[in-house]
Amino acid sequence: MATLVYNNAGKTRNKKLKPQLERLLTDAAEAVGIDKVSVTSGGQDRIGTPNARRTGSTRHDDGEAADIQLLDDGDVLDFDAQRSRFEAFVTAAASLGATGIGAGVTYMGTKPIHVGFGTKLVWGAGGKAVNAPAWLKAAAAKGWGQPPAVAALAKAHIGRNIVMARNGLKLRGGPGLEFGHSTTLKSGSELTVTSFHGAGSEWALVDLDDDGQLDGFVFAAFLTPAEPEDGPS
């Protein structure tokens, strides 16, 4: 299970996040196989609060947003070096309800990203939408269902598909993170998708042995169509 840790002690935005945002961040990380979410800048006092401790925009007020880093095997991920993992995380976060997402090399560097609630918008340097990186805009748009949401990220389809997840893909008992997982499918595993489920068609119901028996659900963003076994003669 993905975990969330706070590394914002002593900072101006040193408060915890809303429970809804904590859950969103860990659910998005869990969905795409990321171990840990580190909150480097969290909540702050709302304007008008006596002796308010705050800075910048109102997005972080009352824990409505956070600047975070993504960690896997103890290493902080970098969106220049591990772009596909950030794309998948942003798409998952957007599909789960995140509406404010910011990132950019000259915004906060290549490791932190901003995720939270508020006006539906993506941005980059200077907090401006026009400076939002193309990959960030595309990943968020897919998560917001412009369409077909998360499943579009890897173009999974009905029929034979291949698992493309570095750390494997969890097989769950239902179409959601609230369902337990029975096993983890290795990257490169082949399976049959029989149908898609969820608001953004983000969960694929699969048959692992291609024997007509249904085995469970996987997050479709990490599936890609298998090549036909028999090519043209």
C-alpha positions in Angstrom: 0.0 0.0 0.0 1.3 3.4 -0.9 2.1 5.7 2.0 2.1 9.5 2.6 4.7 11.2 4.7 5.0 14.8 5.8 8.4 16.5 5.3 7.1 20.1 5.8 8.0 20.7 9.4 9.4 24.2 10.0 8.0 25.5 6.7 5.4 28.2 6.3 3.0 25.7 4.9 3.5 23.2 7.8 0.0 22.0 8.3 -1.5 18.7 7.3 -3.7 18.2 4.3 -7.4 17.5 4.2 -8.1 13.8 4.7 -9.7 13.8 1.2 -6.5 15.0 -0.4 -4.4 12.6 1.6 -6.5 9.7 0.4 -6.5 11.0 -3.2 -2.7 11.1 -3.2 -2.1 7.7 -1.8 -4.8 6.1 -4.0 -3.2 7.7 -7.1 0.2 6.4 -6.0 -1.2 3.0 -5.3 -2.9 2.8 -8.6 0.3 3.4 -10.6 2.7 1.5 -8.4 4.5 4.3 -6.6 5.6 3.5 -3.0 5.4 6.8 -1.2 4.2 10.4 -1.5 6.2 13.0 0.4 4.5 16.3 1.2 7.2 19.0 1.1 4.7 21.9 1.3 1.3 21.3 2.9 -1.6 23.3 4.3 -1.6 26.8 5.6 -3.9 29.2 7.5 -6.7 30.8 5.6 -6.6 34.6 5.0 -8.2 36.3 8.0 -7.0 33.7 10.5 -5.5 35.5 13.6 -1.7 35.4 13.4 -2.0 33.5 10.1 1.1 31.7 8.9 0.8 31.7 5.1 2.5 32.6 1.8 1.6 32.9 -1.9 -1.8 31.9 -3.3 -4.8 30.6 -1.4 -4.7 27.1 -3.0 -2.9 25.6 0.1 -5.4 27.2 2.6 -6.8 24.6 5.0 -4.9 21.8 3.4 -6.6 22.0 0.0 -3.4 21.5 -1.9 0.2 20.2 -1.6 3.6 20.3 -3.2 4.7 16.7 -3.3 7.5 14.4 -4.4 7.0 10.8 -5.5 9.3 8.1 -4.2 10.0 4.5 -5.3 12.4 2.2 -3.5 13.6 5.2 -1.5 14.5 7.3 -4.6 12.8 10.6 -5.4 11.4 10.4 -9.0 12.3 13.0 -11.6 9.8 13.9 -14.3 12.6 14.5 -16.8 14.0 11.0 -16.3 10.8 9.1 -15.4 8.2 11.0 -17.4 5.8 8.1 -18.0 5.4 7.5 -14.2 4.5 11.1 -13.6 2.1 11.1 -16.5 0.4 8.0 -15.0 0.2 9.6 -11.5 -1.2 12.9 -12.8 -3.8 11.0 -14.8 -4.8 8.9 -11.8 -4.9 11.9 -9.5 -7.1 13.9 -12.0 -9.4 11.0 -12.4 -9.8 10.7 -8.6 -10.8 14.4 -8.3 -7.6 16.6 -8.3 -8.4 19.8 -10.1 -5.3 22.0 -9.6 -2.0 20.5 -10.9 1.2 22.3 -11.5 4.7 21.3 -12.6 7.6 22.7 -14.6 11.4 22.7 -14.7 11.5 26.4 -14.0 8.5 26.3 -11.6 9.7 24.0 -8.8 12.4 21.9 -10.6 12.0 18.4 -12.0 11.0 16.5 -8.8 8.1 18.3 -7.0 4.6 18.7 -8.4 1.6 20.6 -7.1 -1.7 18.6 -6.6 -4.9 19.9 -5.0 -8.4 21.1 -5.3 -9.9 24.4 -6.5 -10.3 25.7 -10.0 -9.7 23.1 -12.7 -6.4 24.2 -14.1 -2.8 23.1 -14.9 0.1 25.5 -14.9 3.9 25.8 -15.1 6.4 28.6 -14.6 5.0 31.7 -12.9 1.9 29.8 -12.0 0.6 30.4 -15.5 -1.5 28.0 -17.6 0.2 29.0 -20.7 3.5 27.7 -19.3 2.1 24.3 -18.4 4.3 21.5 -19.9 2.5 19.7 -22.7 2.8 16.3 -21.0 1.2 17.7 -17.9 -1.8 19.1 -19.8 -2.3 15.9 -21.7 -2.1 13.7 -18.6 -4.5 15.8 -16.6 -7.0 16.0 -19.5 -7.1 12.3 -19.7 -7.8 12.0 -16.0 -10.6 14.5 -16.3 -12.2 12.4 -19.0 -11.7 14.4 -22.1 -12.1 11.3 -23.2 -11.6 8.4 -22.6 -9.8 9.2 -19.3 -7.2 6.9 -17.7 -7.5 4.0 -20.1 -6.4 6.2 -23.0 -2.9 6.6 -21.4 -1.8 3.2 -22.6 -4.4 2.5 -25.3 -5.6 -0.8 -23.8 -8.3 -2.5 -25.8 -10.7 -5.4 -25.7 -8.6 -8.5 -26.4 -5.0 -9.5 -25.7 -2.9 -7.0 -23.9 0.5 -6.9 -22.2 1.3 -5.6 -18.7 3.7 -2.6 -18.9 4.4 -1.8 -15.3 8.0 -1.8 -14.0 7.0 -3.0 -10.5 4.1 -5.2 -11.6 0.4 -4.6 -11.7 -2.0 -5.6 -8.9 -5.0 -7.8 -9.7 -8.0 -6.6 -7.6 -11.3 -8.2 -6.8 -13.3 -5.2 -8.1 -12.9 -2.0 -10.1 -11.4 0.3 -7.5 -8.6 0.8 -5.0 -10.9 -0.1 -2.2 -10.9 -3.8 -3.4 -8.1 -6.0 -2.1 -5.5 -7.5 -4.5 -4.8 -11.3 -4.8 -1.6 -11.2 -6.7 0.8 -8.9 -8.6 1.2 -9.5 -12.3 4.7 -9.2 -13.6 5.7 -6.7 -16.3 5.4 -8.5 -19.7 2.6 -10.7 -18.6 -0.1 -11.2 -21.3 -3.8 -11.3 -20.5 -7.2 -10.8 -22.2 -9.3 -7.7 -21.4 -13.0 -8.5 -21.6 -14.5 -5.1 -20.6 -13.7 -1.7 -19.1 -15.3 -0.3 -15.9 -15.2 2.9 -13.8 -16.2 6.5 -14.6 -13.3 6.9 -17.0 -13.0 3.3 -18.1 -9.9 3.1 -16.0 -10.3 -0.5 -14.8 -10.0 -3.5 -17.1 -11.8 -6.8 -16.3 -9.3 -9.5 -17.3 -8.9 -13.2 -18.1 -5.4 -14.3 -17.3 -5.4 -17.7 -19.0 -7.6 -16.9 -22.0 -9.9 -19.7 -20.9 -13.1 -17.7 -20.6 -12.8 -17.5 -16.8 -12.7 -14.0 -15.3 -9.9 -13.4 -12.8 -10.2 -9.7 -11.6 -9.5 -6.1 -12.4 -6.4 -4.2 -13.2 -5.6 -0.5 -13.7 -5.8 -0.1 -17.5 -3.2 2.7 -17.8 -0.5 0.0 -17.5 -1.8 -2.2 -20.4 -0.8 -2.0 -24.0 -2.2 -4.1 -26.9 -0.3 -7.2 -27.7 1.1 -7.7 -31.2 -0.9 -10.1 -33.3 0.5 -13.6 -33.2 0.3 -14.0 -36.9 1.4 -11.2 -39.1 0.5 -10.7 -42.8 2.0 -13.3 -45.0 
